């Protein structure tokens, strides 16, 4: 399903991904001498895989019409996981 309820497990998965990414970056920034080295510049809006955030799914924007057809009444007032692939 496109729309999945946001649960405690969803939050735990997000926190685990953030911790994993942080550990990976810290490990990559340490040289063989054990000293921290400058982190490469990260361009906002782009991640390492080349994905960009979908501007149609930006916070505060109305839901695109193609998604309105699959939005069921059961999830209308339910916190949902982000559907933008950029944030997975």
N, CA and C atoms as a LAMMPS dump frame, in Angstrom:
ITEM: TIMESTEP
0
ITEM: NUMBER OF ATOMS
264
ITEM: BOX BOUNDS ff ff ff
-5.0000000000000000e+02 5.0000000000000000e+02
-5.0000000000000000e+02 5.0000000000000000e+02
-5.0000000000000000e+02 5.0000000000000000e+02
ITEM: ATOMS id mol type element x y z
1 1 1 N 0.831 -1.205 0
2 1 2 C 0 0 0
3 1 3 C 0.869 1.26 0
4 2 1 N 0.38 2.275 -0.641
5 2 2 C 1.108 3.543 -0.697
6 2 3 C 1.103 4.208 0.674
7 3 1 N -0.057 4.233 1.306
8 3 2 C -0.191 4.895 2.601
9 3 3 C -0.081 3.854 3.708
10 4 1 N 0.967 3.99 4.54
11 4 2 C 1.176 3.08 5.661
12 4 3 C 1.121 3.893 6.948
13 5 1 N 0.424 3.377 7.965
14 5 2 C 0.365 4.099 9.237
15 5 3 C 1.759 4.272 9.831
16 6 1 N 1.984 5.427 10.439
17 6 2 C 3.252 5.699 11.116
18 6 3 C 3.151 5.11 12.512
19 7 1 N 4.009 4.14 12.811
20 7 2 C 3.96 3.423 14.084
21 7 3 C 5.259 3.631 14.861
22 8 1 N 5.294 3.075 16.063
23 8 2 C 6.533 3.118 16.851
24 8 3 C 7.66 2.395 16.107
25 9 1 N 7.299 1.335 15.392
26 9 2 C 8.297 0.6 14.609
27 9 3 C 8.825 1.468 13.468
28 10 1 N 7.955 2.285 12.871
29 10 2 C 8.383 3.204 11.814
30 10 3 C 9.424 4.174 12.359
31 11 1 N 9.148 4.726 13.535
32 11 2 C 10.074 5.665 14.163
33 11 3 C 11.396 4.979 14.502
34 12 1 N 11.325 3.76 15.034
35 12 2 C 12.548 3.025 15.369
36 12 3 C 13.38 2.755 14.118
37 13 1 N 12.731 2.436 13.004
38 13 2 C 13.455 2.183 11.753
39 13 3 C 14.14 3.452 11.256
40 14 1 N 13.466 4.591 11.373
41 14 2 C 14.053 5.871 10.958
42 14 3 C 15.264 6.199 11.829
43 15 1 N 15.107 6.048 13.142
44 15 2 C 16.214 6.334 14.054
45 15 3 C 17.402 5.414 13.783
46 16 1 N 17.14 4.148 13.468
47 16 2 C 18.224 3.207 13.17
48 16 3 C 18.946 3.609 11.888
49 17 1 N 18.194 4.035 10.855
50 17 2 C 18.823 4.471 9.601
51 17 3 C 19.683 5.706 9.828
52 18 1 N 19.201 6.639 10.649
53 18 2 C 19.965 7.857 10.94
54 18 3 C 21.254 7.502 11.673
55 19 1 N 21.164 6.634 12.674
56 19 2 C 22.355 6.233 13.429
57 19 3 C 23.342 5.498 12.529
58 20 1 N 22.834 4.642 11.653
59 20 2 C 23.705 3.905 10.731
60 20 3 C 24.414 4.853 9.771
61 21 1 N 23.678 5.819 9.237
62 21 2 C 24.266 6.792 8.309
63 21 3 C 25.31 7.651 9.025
64 22 1 N 25.005 8.056 10.254
65 22 2 C 25.949 8.868 11.021
66 22 3 C 27.229 8.086 11.302
67 23 1 N 27.086 6.823 11.691
68 23 2 C 28.26 5.991 11.964
69 23 3 C 29.07 5.773 10.693
70 24 1 N 28.392 5.575 9.569
71 24 2 C 29.084 5.371 8.3
72 24 3 C 29.872 6.615 7.914
73 25 1 N 29.268 7.791 8.088
74 25 2 C 29.956 9.042 7.754
75 25 3 C 31.139 9.288 8.686
76 26 1 N 30.958 9.023 9.977
77 26 2 C 32.057 9.21 10.927
78 26 3 C 33.217 8.282 10.595
79 27 1 N 32.9 7.06 10.229
80 27 2 C 33.947 6.099 9.866
81 27 3 C 34.661 6.541 8.594
82 28 1 N 33.91 7.059 7.626
83 28 2 C 34.499 7.504 6.362
84 28 3 C 35.365 8.744 6.556
85 29 1 N 35.051 9.58 7.541
86 29 2 C 35.794 10.819 7.768
87 29 3 C 37.073 10.609 8.57
88 30 1 N 37.232 9.461 9.182
89 30 2 C 38.451 9.19 9.961
90 30 3 C 39.51 8.632 9.023
91 31 1 N 40.646 9.238 9.048
92 31 2 C 41.759 8.752 8.239
93 31 3 C 42.5 7.649 8.969
94 32 1 N 43.515 7.105 8.331
95 32 2 C 44.31 6.058 8.966
96 32 3 C 45.051 6.581 10.188
97 33 1 N 45.258 7.898 10.238
98 33 2 C 45.934 8.49 11.387
99 33 3 C 44.994 8.687 12.576
100 34 1 N 43.7 8.356 12.381
101 34 2 C 42.727 8.488 13.453
102 34 3 C 42.185 9.885 13.622
103 35 1 N 42.638 10.816 12.8
104 35 2 C 42.177 12.202 12.896
105 35 3 C 40.943 12.394 12.022
106 36 1 N 40.071 13.291 12.476
107 36 2 C 38.906 13.634 11.666
108 36 3 C 39.355 14.456 10.476
109 37 1 N 38.751 14.199 9.344
110 37 2 C 39.029 14.963 8.138
111 37 3 C 37.745 15.642 7.697
112 38 1 N 37.888 16.681 6.916
113 38 2 C 36.722 17.459 6.491
114 38 3 C 35.713 16.567 5.787
115 39 1 N 34.458 16.824 6.091
116 39 2 C 33.375 16.077 5.456
117 39 3 C 33.11 16.654 4.078
118 40 1 N 32.843 15.812 3.087
119 40 2 C 32.547 16.336 1.761
120 40 3 C 31.269 17.167 1.775
121 41 1 N 31.19 18.118 0.877
122 41 2 C 30.017 18.987 0.793
123 41 3 C 28.835 18.161 0.332
124 42 1 N 27.707 18.308 1.024
125 42 2 C 26.481 17.595 0.661
126 42 3 C 25.481 18.625 0.159
127 43 1 N 25.062 18.485 -1.066
128 43 2 C 24.12 19.435 -1.648
129 43 3 C 22.718 19.129 -1.165
130 44 1 N 22.053 20.128 -0.633
131 44 2 C 20.709 19.951 -0.131
132 44 3 C 19.791 19.582 -1.283
133 45 1 N 18.901 18.603 -1.044
134 45 2 C 17.968 18.174 -2.07
135 45 3 C 18.454 16.962 -2.844
136 46 1 N 19.701 16.585 -2.672
137 46 2 C 20.229 15.407 -3.369
138 46 3 C 20.862 14.493 -2.334
139 47 1 N 20.656 13.179 -2.492
140 47 2 C 21.351 12.254 -1.622
141 47 3 C 22.359 11.48 -2.447
142 48 1 N 23.029 10.529 -1.825
143 48 2 C 24.107 9.803 -2.486
144 48 3 C 23.633 9.003 -3.691
145 49 1 N 22.361 8.631 -3.731
146 49 2 C 21.852 7.816 -4.823
147 49 3 C 21.278 8.66 -5.95
148 50 1 N 21.322 9.971 -5.839
149 50 2 C 20.839 10.837 -6.896
150 50 3 C 19.347 11.105 -6.844
151 51 1 N 18.663 10.65 -5.817
152 51 2 C 17.236 10.925 -5.698
153 51 3 C 17.025 12.364 -5.254
154 52 1 N 15.945 12.951 -5.695
155 52 2 C 15.564 14.285 -5.24
156 52 3 C 14.2 14.198 -4.58
157 53 1 N 13.952 15.072 -3.617
158 53 2 C 12.643 15.134 -2.988
159 53 3 C 11.614 15.557 -4.029
160 54 1 N 10.451 14.935 -4
161 54 2 C 9.385 15.246 -4.951
162 54 3 C 8.717 16.555 -4.53
163 55 1 N 8.812 17.613 -5.338
164 55 2 C 8.21 18.893 -4.946
165 55 3 C 6.689 18.817 -4.837
166 56 1 N 6.059 17.837 -5.488
167 56 2 C 4.608 17.671 -5.387
168 56 3 C 4.189 17.129 -4.028
169 57 1 N 5.138 16.565 -3.285
170 57 2 C 4.838 15.988 -1.978
171 57 3 C 5.38 16.842 -0.841
172 58 1 N 5.701 18.086 -1.133
173 58 2 C 6.248 19.002 -0.135
174 58 3 C 5.221 19.283 0.962
175 59 1 N 5.704 19.447 2.184
176 59 2 C 4.831 19.734 3.322
177 59 3 C 4.017 20.993 3.059
178 60 1 N 2.745 20.935 3.388
179 60 2 C 1.867 22.081 3.225
180 60 3 C 1.209 22.163 1.858
181 61 1 N 1.656 21.339 0.921
182 61 2 C 1.066 21.338 -0.417
183 61 3 C -0.126 20.385 -0.429
184 62 1 N -1.117 20.65 -1.285
185 62 2 C -2.228 19.697 -1.392
186 62 3 C -1.728 18.377 -1.983
187 63 1 N -2.378 17.299 -1.608
188 63 2 C -2.004 15.986 -2.109
189 63 3 C -2.266 15.922 -3.612
190 64 1 N -1.322 15.411 -4.398
191 64 2 C -1.533 15.316 -5.846
192 64 3 C -2.779 14.492 -6.17
193 65 1 N -3.464 14.855 -7.249
194 65 2 C -4.725 14.202 -7.614
195 65 3 C -4.571 12.703 -7.818
196 66 1 N -3.428 12.267 -8.351
197 66 2 C -3.259 10.834 -8.588
198 66 3 C -3.221 10.036 -7.287
199 67 1 N -2.942 10.697 -6.168
200 67 2 C -2.937 10.01 -4.877
201 67 3 C -4.284 10.095 -4.166
202 68 1 N -5.111 11.044 -4.545
203 68 2 C -6.414 11.188 -3.898
204 68 3 C -7.286 9.962 -4.129
205 69 1 N -7.125 9.305 -5.275
206 69 2 C -7.937 8.132 -5.587
207 69 3 C -7.603 6.937 -4.703
208 70 1 N -6.392 6.878 -4.171
209 70 2 C -6.003 5.74 -3.334
210 70 3 C -6.045 6.07 -1.845
211 71 1 N -6.372 7.301 -1.504
212 71 2 C -6.488 7.7 -0.101
213 71 3 C -7.837 7.222 0.43
214 72 1 N -7.803 6.276 1.347
215 72 2 C -9.039 5.712 1.88
216 72 3 C -9.474 6.471 3.13
217 73 1 N -10.762 6.44 3.436
218 73 2 C -11.244 7.126 4.644
219 73 3 C -10.594 6.602 5.928
220 74 1 N -10.158 5.34 5.931
221 74 2 C -9.555 4.756 7.131
222 74 3 C -8.252 5.45 7.523
223 75 1 N -7.531 6.011 6.567
224 75 2 C -6.245 6.636 6.87
225 75 3 C -6.312 8.161 6.859
226 76 1 N -7.481 8.716 6.673
227 76 2 C -7.62 10.162 6.551
228 76 3 C -7.118 10.91 7.785
229 77 1 N -7.408 10.432 8.971
230 77 2 C -6.994 11.123 10.196
231 77 3 C -5.927 10.327 10.943
232 78 1 N -5.087 9.611 10.192
233 78 2 C -4.065 8.753 10.771
234 78 3 C -2.678 9.266 10.396
235 79 1 N -1.739 9.337 11.348
236 79 2 C -0.361 9.686 10.969
237 79 3 C 0.175 8.626 10.008
238 80 1 N 0.804 9.079 8.931
239 80 2 C 1.281 8.167 7.896
240 80 3 C 2.782 8.284 7.706
241 81 1 N 3.396 7.191 7.234
242 81 2 C 4.803 7.234 6.858
243 81 3 C 4.927 8.107 5.621
244 82 1 N 6.096 8.704 5.432
245 82 2 C 6.333 9.551 4.268
246 82 3 C 6.282 8.704 3.011
247 83 1 N 5.602 9.181 1.967
248 83 2 C 5.484 8.411 0.733
249 83 3 C 6.523 8.822 -0.301
250 84 1 N 7.304 9.843 -0.002
251 84 2 C 8.349 10.293 -0.921
252 84 3 C 9.555 9.367 -0.779
253 85 1 N 9.978 8.751 -1.872
254 85 2 C 11.102 7.802 -1.857
255 85 3 C 12.391 8.447 -1.35
256 86 1 N 12.522 9.754 -1.493
257 86 2 C 13.717 10.468 -1.043
258 86 3 C 13.943 10.289 0.456
259 87 1 N 12.859 10.197 1.22
260 87 2 C 12.969 10.145 2.673
261 87 3 C 12.966 8.733 3.239
262 88 1 N 12.947 7.721 2.39
263 88 2 C 12.98 6.341 2.887
264 88 3 C 14.357 5.96 3.339
